[in-house]
Amino acid sequence: IDSVNPTNPAHVGMVMVSVLEEQELNDPNIVTTMAQRLANIRASAPNVIGYVNDAGVTNPLADIQNYMAVAKPDMLSFDHYVFAFGDPWEGGSPTPLYSSMGKYRTAALGGHNGDSTKPIPYGMWTQMFKVAGGATLSESEMSLQYGAAWVYGYTSLHAFRYSSEDPGNALPSVLFAGPNDT
């Protein structure tokens, strides 16, 4: 989304909007695009939280901090689905998730200018889907994501789930089952 139209029924009551998803933050053209889209959101809807969701394992802290300085997001957000996609940690250690959580916490608490005088909120997307042929997340794996986020001080949590009316859906939700669960 590039801007919010307060007269559009789909935008009424909007609290937050992600302008892009899982981008390479070391590309100056992408960072410039993010900055422009976030500026458009601020101009069209100053009370809506504008952010970009990042892939937790992709970008190093220095690239995240540069993106923050240039684009000035209202919030940092990332996803890291540690129990999926053939990750070597599937059903195992959540250490890579903790590493991503620490990286984004550090960046957000540093704020746009990195001096920690004006920290910004930080959030994450949690895994609420299983991969075909993979193990279904256990209740403890689901709870671990939320508990760890609260311990790290995360202020925004989102449950990412795939959903489809197709019984052959490759990435079904762990929260709902059956046809018409969309």
Sequence and secondary structure as in RCSB ss.txt:
>XXXX:A:sequence
IDSVNPTNPAHVGMVMVSVLEEQELNDPNIVTTMAQRLANIRASAPNVIGYVNDAGVTNPLADIQNYMAVAKPDM
LSFDHYVFAFGDPWEGGSPTPLYSSMGKYRTAALGGHNGDSTKPIPYGMWTQMFKVAGGATLSESEMSLQYGAAW
VYGYTSLHAFRYSSEDPGNALPSVLFAGPNDT
>XXXX:A:secstr
     TTSTTTTT  EEEEEES  TT HHHHHHHHHHHHHHHHH TTSEEEEEEETTTS HHHHHHHHHHH  SE
EEEE  TTSTT TTTTS  HHHHHHHHHHHHHHHH TTSSSSS   EEEEEE B  TTS    HHHHHHHHHHHH
HTT  EEEEE    S TT SS BSS  STT  
